[in-house]
Amino acid sequence: MSELKRLEVKYIRDGAKALYEKDTECYICSSSDELQMHHYYSLTLLWENWKRKNNITIRDSDHIMSIRDTFVAEHHSQMYENVVTLCKFHHMDRLHKIYGKVPLLITAKKQERWVAIQREKEYKE
C-alpha cells in the first residue's frame, strides 16, 4: 500500500499528459510564452463526480493507478478534445479569475465562448 503524497487528480493528470496535444501558441493572443493546457471540464470535478457515481473511495496511490485508465477512457473527450492552449496570462490571470480555480462543469460552454470572444477582440485590435 502506497499512501497518497499529493492530490488524487494529479495522478490522473500524470497518466494523461503524454497524450495532450498542446499547441505552440496561445489560442487567444498567439503568445508562445508560458503555455498551459486548459480543460473546459475541470478534471478535479469530473474525477470527484466519477468516484461518487461509482461509489469509489480511494485507498492509496496504487488504487488510483488501478482505475485511472478506466476514468480516462470514460472522459476522453473532456480530457483531450474539450481543451485549449492558453498563455499563463489568459489562463490563470483572466479565465480562472472569472470562472474560479475549479470552474463548475456547467460553465464549460461559457468558458469556451469567453475564449472565442477574447480571441476575436485580440484580432480586432
C-alpha positions, -999 to 999 in steps of 0.1 A, spaced: 0 0 0 15 34 -10 -1 64 7 -12 95 -12 15 121 -14 -5 147 -34 -39 154 -47 -57 124 -64 -63 143 -96 -26 148 -101 -22 110 -105 -49 112 -132 -31 141 -150 2 123 -149 -12 94 -168 -29 116 -193 -3 142 -200 16 121 -226 -15 123 -249 -21 160 -246 -16 179 -278 -7 214 -266 -4 240 -293 27 261 -298 9 293 -291 -19 308 -271 -53 304 -288 -62 340 -278 -31 361 -283 -7 338 -302 20 342 -275 43 313 -272 54 321 -236 43 301 -206 17 279 -224 -8 259 -204 -35 234 -212 -70 244 -201 -97 218 -197 -131 234 -201 -144 205 -180 -125 205 -147 -107 173 -142 -110 177 -104 -148 178 -106 -150 151 -132 -129 129 -110 -149 136 -79 -182 131 -97 -170 98 -112 -159 84 -79 -192 94 -63 -212 79 -92 -192 46 -90 -191 45 -52 -153 46 -51 -133 56 -21 -96 59 -28 -74 38 -5 -40 48 -18 -20 57 -49 -19 21 -61 -57 21 -61 -58 53 -82 -33 38 -107 -55 7 -110 -86 27 -120 -70 56 -138 -72 42 -173 -110 35 -169 -116 70 -158 -96 85 -187 -113 62 -212 -148 73 -200 -138 110 -201 -117 110 -233 -135 139 -249 -134 162 -218 -97 154 -213 -84 156 -249 -110 174 -271 -126 200 -249 -94 218 -242 -75 248 -253 -39 260 -251 -36 294 -234 -7 315 -222 -5 319 -184 -19 354 -185 -51 344 -204 -54 311 -185 -47 319 -148 -49 357 -147 -81 361 -168 -101 329 -173 -97 315 -138 -102 349 -122 -136 349 -139 -147 312 -135 -128 303 -103 -99 280 -96 -121 249 -102 -148 260 -127 -181 243 -123 -188 217 -151 -219 236 -162 -197 266 -172 -177 247 -198 -196 261 -228 -195 296 -213 -157 293 -209 -154 282 -245 -175 312 -256 -154 335 -234 -122 322 -250 -136 327 -285 -147 363 -277 -113 371 -263 -97 358 -295 -120 379 -316 -112 410 -295 -74 403 -298 -76 401 -336 -98 432 -340 -73 454 -320 
